[in-house]
């Protein structure tokens, strides 16, 4: 499953879960990577869904919590895009 820009996801970083929103999706060496804006307004670049990493998109929690609507991000993604207010970052 791939996540499109604006999708709410759960990012696991050092065994702590954070809610975020996907900013961008791209391919690198045949692997799908993501740039994610966390609710604390920090950006994590080049994430994937492999739980072999210290920081990754937690597919199980995202499916169980975000895709069912139990958790939604407080980041006003559409407003940020419409007003060109997304943070600048380099992947």
N, C-alpha and C positions, 0 to 999 in steps of 0.2 A: 504494500500500500504506500502510495506517495501522498505527501501533504502539500496543498497549494498555499500560496500566499494568503494570509488572513486567517488561517486555520489555527484554532487553539490547540496547544500540545502541552504535555507534561515533560519537562526536561529533568533528568536525574543527574545531579552533579555531586560526586563524592557521597553517595547514598542519601542525599537530601533532594526532595522533589520541589520543583518550581513550575509555576504556570507561565506560559509564554505564548507568543503568536509568531507564526512563520512569516518571515519577511521575504525570503527568496528561496528558490529551489534550483539546483544546478547539478551537473554531472562532473565527476572528477575520477579519472581512471576507472570508468565503468561502474562507479558507485554514486548513488544519489546523495547529495549533501544539502544541508539547509543552513540558513542564517535565521536565528531566532531572537526576538526581543522579549526579554523576561519582564515580569511585572515590576521589578525594581529598576526598570529602565536601563538595564545593561544588555548589550548585544553579545551573543555567542555565535561565532562564525564557524562554518565547516563542520556542523554536527551531522551525524547519521543515526541510524536506529540500532546499531550494533552495541549490545550491552557488554562488549569486551573492552569498551573505553571507559574512562573516568567520567566523561560527560556524554550523554546521549539522549535522544528522544525515546522516552519509555513508551513503547507501542502498547503494552498491556494496559497501563494506567490511562493512556490517551484514549484507547478504545473504550475502557470501562467507565471513565469519568467525563471526558470531553465530548465524545461522540454521542453519548446518551443525554447530554445536556445538564448533567449534574454539576459540572464546573464549567464556567465560561470566564474568559479573561476580562479584566477591567480596562485593558488597553483599548482606547478608541481608534482601532486600526483604520476604519473607513475615513474618519475625520483626519487622521494623520496623513493618509494618502491624498485625500482631496485638497488639503492645504499645504502639501509638500513639506510636512513636518517630521518625516521619518528621520531617524538619526543617520548620519553619514558614516559609513564603515567600509572597510575593504576586506574581501574574502581572500 
